[in-house]
Structures are given as C-alpha cells and as structure tokens.
Amino acid sequence: MTAVAMGGIATSPPLTLMRAGPFEVSAEWQGRGAATGFQHLTVNPPTGPADHVRHLFGADHRPAPRAAFPHPLKVLVEDRNGMTTTARTKVTFTVIGGKATFQGAGGGTVCREPIG
C-alpha cells in the first residue's frame, strides 16, 4: 500500500486485523530506501469467559484502626489469555482473619465495557 505524504505526514488507510497474534508493519520512503518499523503490534483474540483475577488497587492501604480505607479495593477480571472480561462477572471480596468488615454484602459486581 502506498500513501502520499501531505505536509510531511503519510497516513495509512485503516488496518484490517485478520487473525490473532503478533505482526509488524514497515513504512519505507521509496526515494532513498529509508524505513521505519512498527514493531510489537498484536491482534488480540476475542475475550473469553473469566478465568482469574489480578490485584489492581488497594493492597497498600494503611488506615488507623476503625477508620475506613480511603479508596475501595479493585481487581481486574481476566480471561485465560490475560484479556479483561467484557461480560458482567460477580466478584466476592472476603475478609480473612476477622480484622476488618465490609459495609454491605461484602461482594461486588465488576463490569468492563468493551473498547470500540
């Protein structure tokens, strides 16, 4: 695919992703053979069902006794490929050891909206 540079910038047409996996793109100036590469591009597979959770925020809170944490705990729900889930997934937070309590039911529902 060849693009015409306007004002010093050449823009590619939209890139169509064909299948999951890594790929590279190069841009070459044909007049001198100078090129630049776009490396480490990856087509992500469709998001699958929830497989695991990963700490996102809250592990380093250190409030005084009987004080509330300044921010809620957060985890990221991912599929087996490490992609964040797009469906509503129930996540239950449980205090272990009895040294704290959650207000309400002690659980939560996470929903990550699809990007696009």
N, C-alpha and C positions, 0 to 999 in steps of 0.2 A: 504494500500500500504506500503510495507517495502522497505527501501533503505539501502544500505551498506555504512558505513562511511569509507571514504578514507582520510587519513591524518587528521583525526579528524572532517571531514565535511561530513554530509549526505545530499544529494541533492534529492529533489523530482523530479519526472517526470513532464512535462508540465501539468499545471492545466487547465482543460476544464471548462469553465463557462457555466452553464446550463440555468439559468434564472436570471432576475434582482432581486436584493435585498441583504441584508446583510447575511454573513455567517462567520464561524470560521473554523480554521484548527488547529489541535494539532499535536505535534511531541513528541513521548514518547520513552524513552530509555527502552526497554523491560527488560534489565538485572536488573534494580532497581526500575522501576516504576516512575522514574523521568520524568517530562513532561514540555513542554513549549507550549504556545499557540500563534497563530497568530490571533489576535482579530481585529475587526472593518474592516474586508475585505468587499468590496461591489462590486457586479456586477452592472455596470451602464446600464440603459436601452438605447436602440438606441436613438440617438439625434433626437429630433423633430424640428418642424419649430420654428423660432424666436418668442419669447413671450415677452421679456423685455430686457432692457439694464441696466448695472451696471457700476458705476464710476470705472475706473481702474487707470487713471493717469491724473494729471493736475489741480486738484482743489486748490492746494496751491500755484500756481504761483503768484508772486507779482512784475512784472516788472514795470519800470518807465513809465510815460505817453509817448506815441508814440514809445515805444520800443516793439519789438516782444517778445512773450513768448519764453523761451529758448527751450521748447520741445512741441510737439503737444499734444492736449487733446486726451485721449483714453477712450473708453468704451468697456465693454465686452458684447457681444450679447449672450443671453442665451435662452434656451427653457423653458418650464413650469416646468421642473424638475431641473433647475439650471445647466444644461449641456451647455457648449459653443456650438454655432451652427457650423456646418460643411459646410453649403452652403453659397454662396456669398449673403450678405444682405446689402441693401443700408441703411446707417445711415446718417441723415442730422443734422448737428450742426447749431444751430441758436443763434445769439446774441440777448439777451433780454435787452432792455433798451438803446440800441444805443450807448454804451460807448466803443465799440470795433468793429472791422471789420475783416472778414476772407479774406485772399488772395484767389482769385479764386472763385469757385462757393459756398463756404460755406457748402459743404457737403462732404461726403466721402463714400467709399465702404469698408466694412470690410470683410475679408475672413480668416477664421481659417481653416487650413488644418487638416484633420483627423489624429489622432495619430495612428501609427501602421504600 
